[in-house]
Amino acid sequence: MKINRQQLIQSIRGKKTSREEEYAKPFFKWAGGKSQLLYEFDPRFPEELSSGSLNRYIEPFIGGGAVFFYIIQLFHIRRSVICDINTELILTWQVVKQDVQPLISILQGLQEEYDACDLTGQQNLFYQVREDLNREKPVFDYTSYGEHTIKRAAQLLFLNKTCFNGLFRLNSKGEFNVPFGKYKKPNIVNEKNLLMVSDLLADVIILHGDFSKCLDYIDDRSFVYIDPPYRPLNKTSSFTGYSQDGFSEHDQVRLFDFYKKVHETGAKVMLSNSDPKNENPDDNFFDDLYQDFLIERVLAKRFINSVGEKRGFINELIIRNYQDLGKKVIR
Ligand SMILES: C[S@@+](CC[C@H](N)C(=O)[O-])C[C@H]1O[C@@H](n2cnc3c(N)ncnc32)[C@H](O)[C@@H]1O
């Protein structure tokens, strides 16, 4: 089947398209998701993905996987490796890969229960699932895989679809603390999508842990897309040097060393990050670090915390170790 890039992007962005049903898309709404930037990324992916000379795909910070879903459905990728440090997120990816049918059954049960309730009943169900999830966390056996893992993945997906803004956020104790979203008819189980995703994941290697784990899988036939947690934009949070994920300034430097090692393997690598110059035009953190690579700035739509919860356009950095395709560098 010839893939229509425009429709694939629209589908990953959650828009209705005439062939929407045919494409797999993210099953988890994830903070920092990159579906909005796919139009900017598309012309910047290496040409060798189309010719097939690059046929391995590695994404060390997978999140909801917007870029993964694009690449894996558009190009002939023979091997891919995805990774994330978030335990609950990776657990869910693993269950979608290995046990999609039982997962769908549990979610269908939850969907029926939710749909049969009035708003108060829905709210009670939401808080009951949230409480179960948090209560089990300290004693949950993450080291073995079984029915308990499938049940937890279902709880996480249910909460992701019914919580406020569909955000996944944990407090300092590692508890899920997002409030009820008051959605009347959320699509808790998109069976067709989950089945398509599960098929796509059949040969995908899913790693849990630090991005550095991916290095062993990278060679000169690989394309690597790196989307780390942002360096905090607002001045108060950058004072601590940590992003929400606990990714420090030191980690950004550690990631640069990783980037160089990936470059040395002969792989093609593309990294995105928010531009600190949005806040402070004199902040040359990434420009200094990545001075030997191609740095571009593109416009991205997102919340700017320092000026209230206001939506706006800010620059996003794209840093590649391969040739510009004749596009002007926007500075
Ligand atoms: C900006 S998000 C990636 C979003 C993803 N590109 C998408 O479209 O949904 C960054 C991700 O990095 C993960 N992360 C944080 N520290 C990490 C580390 N040291 N190694 C691997 N992943 C990490 C977070 O759990 C989060 O999922």
The ligand as a Gaussian input file, in Angstrom:
#p B3LYP/6-31G(d) Opt

LIG

0 1
 C        9.758000      14.863000      25.451000
 S        9.309000      13.257000      26.010000
 C        9.318000      12.318000      24.515000
 C        8.025000      12.510000      23.761000
 C        7.886000      11.675000      22.489000
 N        8.801000      12.116000      21.464000
 C        6.459000      11.740000      21.949000
 O        6.211000      12.164000      20.799000
 O        5.533000      11.376000      22.708000
 C       10.731000      12.742000      26.853000
 C       10.698000      11.315000      27.405000
 O       11.972000      11.029000      27.989000
 C       11.796000      10.091000      29.047000
 N       13.044000      10.131000      29.849000
 C       13.408000      10.983000      30.832000
 N       14.666000      10.719000      31.248000
 C       15.114000       9.669000      30.499000
 C       16.352000       8.945000      30.433000
 N       17.389000       9.236000      31.235000
 N       16.470000       7.936000      29.534000
 C       15.424000       7.603000      28.718000
 N       14.219000       8.262000      28.744000
 C       14.075000       9.278000      29.610000
 C       10.527000      10.581000      29.727000
 O        9.922000       9.530000      30.451000
 C        9.687000      11.044000      28.512000
 O        8.836000      10.008000      28.081000

